[in-house]
Amino acid sequence: MSQERVVLITGAARRVGAGLVRYLHARGWRVVIHYRSNAAAATALATELNAARDGSALPVQLDLLDVARLPELVAAALTAFGRLDAVVNNASAFYPTPVGGFTETAWDELVGSNLKAPLFLAQAAAPALAQTGGCIVSIADIHADRPHPGLMLYTVAKAGLVAMTRGLARELAPKVRVNAVAPGANLWPDGGEVFDAAERERILGTIPLGRTGTPDDLAQAIAFLLDAPYLTGVVLPVDGGRSVVL
Ligand SMILES: NC(=O)c1ccc[n+]([C@@H]2O[C@H](COP(=O)([O-])OP(=O)(O)OC[C@H]3O[C@@H](n4cnc5c(N)ncnc54)[C@H](OP(=O)(O)O)[C@@H]3O)[C@@H](O)[C@H]2O)c1
C-alpha cells in the first residue's frame, strides 16, 4: 500500500474546496475530488494535479442528497488508491430561508448537504478511516451558534454538523479523530443576493483582523487538524477574530 495519504474532499471542484485540494496535494496528499455538477472544473483540476504527480487525483461525481450512494465515494477512494486517511466535509447548499417562507425542499437541500450527507458519509467511511488511524474534518460556520438573520435552515444544519462533530469524536475514538473548522466570512457567495455590497462592508468592519479569510487560511487550519494526533471534538474558528466580537 502506498504511504501517500488519501483525502476525500466533498464539493471540491471550485472555490474553497478546490483551494483545499491544491493545498493538500502540494503537501503530498492524494485527493478524491468529489463534485456534483461542476464536472469540467473537477476534471480539469484532476488533470492538472495528475500531470504534476501521476495517479494522485481522482474526480468522482455524486449528488450527496442520494444518501444510499455515499458508500460509493469511499469505494472509489479504496479502489483507486487502496486507502483512505481523511474525509473533509466541504460541500454545502447555501441560500436564505427566512422564517415564514421556507419549504421542505429547502430543508432537504440545506440539511441534506450540510448535515445528513456528512453524517452518513462518516458512517460509510469509518471502517476505512479506522484502518489508517484517519480523521474527519467538517467545515461548519461561526453562525452555527450565533445565528445570522434569514439563514434559518442553513444555521440549523451547521449547528447539527457541530453536534455531529462532537458526537462522532466520542463514538469513533480512539481510532478516528473528528474535528471541524468554523469559518467567518471567507469567499463571498456567488452573486450578491445573500450579502449585498453594504452588508459586505458592514461585515468587514466587524472582523478584528480587517479582511475576509481566503481558502488558504481555511486550508492551513484544516491541514493542522489533519495532523493533530491529540485533537478530537474540536471546532476551530477561522474567522479573523470575528466570533469574539459577534
Ligand atoms: N464561503 C464562505 O465565506 C463560507 C463561510 C462560512 C462557512 N463556509 C463553508 O465552507 C464550505 C465551502 O464554502 P464555499 O463557499 O466554497 O461553498 P460553495 O461554493 O457554496 O459550495 C461548495 C460545493 O458544494 C457542492 N454541493 C452543494 N450541494 C451539493 C449536493 N447536494 N451534493 C453534492 N455537492 C453539493 C457544490 O458542488 P457543485 O458545484 O459540483 O454542484 C458546490 O460547488 C461550505 O461548507 C460552507 O458552508 C463558507
Ligand as a Chemical Component Dictionary entry (heavy atoms), coordinates in Angstrom:
data_LIG
# 
_chem_comp.id                   LIG 
_chem_comp.type                 NON-POLYMER 
_chem_comp.pdbx_formal_charge   0 
_chem_comp.three_letter_code    LIG 
# 
loop_
_chem_comp_atom.comp_id 
_chem_comp_atom.atom_id 
_chem_comp_atom.alt_atom_id 
_chem_comp_atom.type_symbol 
_chem_comp_atom.charge 
_chem_comp_atom.model_Cartn_x 
_chem_comp_atom.model_Cartn_y 
_chem_comp_atom.model_Cartn_z 
_chem_comp_atom.pdbx_ordinal 
LIG N1  N1  N 0  -17.536 30.969 1.639  1  
LIG C1  C1  C 0  -17.630 31.417 2.885  2  
LIG O1  O1  O 0  -17.405 32.595 3.198  3  
LIG C2  C2  C 0  -18.023 30.468 3.986  4  
LIG C3  C3  C 0  -18.352 30.972 5.249  5  
LIG C4  C4  C 0  -18.707 30.092 6.259  6  
LIG C5  C5  C 0  -18.734 28.729 6.001  7  
LIG N2  N2  N 1  -18.406 28.270 4.766  8  
LIG C6  C6  C 0  -18.446 26.832 4.498  9  
LIG O2  O2  O 0  -17.244 26.470 3.820  10 
LIG C7  C7  C 0  -17.515 25.446 2.852  11 
LIG C8  C8  C 0  -17.044 25.881 1.467  12 
LIG O3  O3  O 0  -17.624 27.132 1.153  13 
LIG P1  P1  P 0  -17.850 27.580 -0.369 14 
LIG O4  O4  O 0  -18.370 28.978 -0.301 15 
LIG O5  O5  O -1 -16.638 27.290 -1.178 16 
LIG O6  O6  O 0  -19.028 26.566 -0.778 17 
LIG P2  P2  P 0  -19.975 26.638 -2.088 18 
LIG O7  O7  O 0  -19.185 27.144 -3.234 19 
LIG O8  O8  O 0  -21.234 27.373 -1.745 20 
LIG O9  O9  O 0  -20.376 25.090 -2.270 21 
LIG C9  C9  C 0  -19.369 24.102 -2.443 22 
LIG C10 C10 C 0  -19.889 22.997 -3.299 23 
LIG O10 O10 O 0  -20.909 22.271 -2.623 24 
LIG C11 C11 C 0  -21.446 21.419 -3.603 25 
LIG N3  N3  N 0  -22.782 20.954 -3.259 26 
LIG C12 C12 C 0  -23.863 21.664 -2.840 27 
LIG N4  N4  N 0  -24.914 20.846 -2.684 28 
LIG C13 C13 C 0  -24.495 19.591 -3.013 29 
LIG C14 C14 C 0  -25.118 18.327 -3.079 30 
LIG N5  N5  N 0  -26.414 18.131 -2.804 31 
LIG N6  N6  N 0  -24.371 17.271 -3.463 32 
LIG C15 C15 C 0  -23.077 17.429 -3.785 33 
LIG N7  N7  N 0  -22.432 18.594 -3.756 34 
LIG C16 C16 C 0  -23.153 19.669 -3.373 35 
LIG C17 C17 C 0  -21.443 22.202 -4.927 36 
LIG O11 O11 O 0  -20.879 21.334 -5.912 37 
LIG P3  P3  P 0  -21.130 21.512 -7.497 38 
LIG O12 O12 O 0  -20.679 22.927 -7.787 39 
LIG O13 O13 O 0  -20.262 20.493 -8.140 40 
LIG O14 O14 O 0  -22.589 21.340 -7.738 41 
LIG C18 C18 C 0  -20.539 23.396 -4.598 42 
LIG O15 O15 O 0  -19.565 23.651 -5.573 43 
LIG C19 C19 C 0  -19.010 25.182 2.954  44 
LIG O16 O16 O 0  -19.252 24.105 3.822  45 
LIG C20 C20 C 0  -19.570 26.468 3.546  46 
LIG O17 O17 O 0  -20.785 26.286 4.258  47 
LIG C21 C21 C 0  -18.065 29.110 3.742  48 
# 
loop_
_chem_comp_bond.comp_id 
_chem_comp_bond.atom_id_1 
_chem_comp_bond.atom_id_2 
_chem_comp_bond.value_order 
_chem_comp_bond.pdbx_ordinal 
LIG N1  C1  SING 1  
LIG C1  O1  DOUB 2  
LIG C1  C2  SING 3  
LIG C2  C3  SING 4  
LIG C2  C21 DOUB 5  
LIG C3  C4  DOUB 6  
LIG C4  C5  SING 7  
LIG C5  N2  DOUB 8  
LIG N2  C6  SING 9  
LIG N2  C21 SING 10 
LIG C6  O2  SING 11 
LIG C6  C20 SING 12 
LIG O2  C7  SING 13 
LIG C7  C8  SING 14 
LIG C7  C19 SING 15 
LIG C8  O3  SING 16 
LIG O3  P1  SING 17 
LIG P1  O4  DOUB 18 
LIG P1  O5  SING 19 
LIG P1  O6  SING 20 
LIG O6  P2  SING 21 
LIG P2  O7  DOUB 22 
LIG P2  O8  SING 23 
LIG P2  O9  SING 24 
LIG O9  C9  SING 25 
LIG C9  C10 SING 26 
LIG C10 O10 SING 27 
LIG C10 C18 SING 28 
LIG O10 C11 SING 29 
LIG C11 N3  SING 30 
LIG C11 C17 SING 31 
LIG N3  C12 SING 32 
LIG N3  C16 SING 33 
LIG C12 N4  DOUB 34 
LIG N4  C13 SING 35 
LIG C13 C14 SING 36 
LIG C13 C16 DOUB 37 
LIG C14 N5  SING 38 
LIG C14 N6  DOUB 39 
LIG N6  C15 SING 40 
LIG C15 N7  DOUB 41 
LIG N7  C16 SING 42 
LIG C17 O11 SING 43 
LIG C17 C18 SING 44 
LIG O11 P3  SING 45 
LIG P3  O12 DOUB 46 
LIG P3  O13 SING 47 
LIG P3  O14 SING 48 
LIG C18 O15 SING 49 
LIG C19 O16 SING 50 
LIG C19 C20 SING 51 
LIG C20 O17 SING 52 
# 
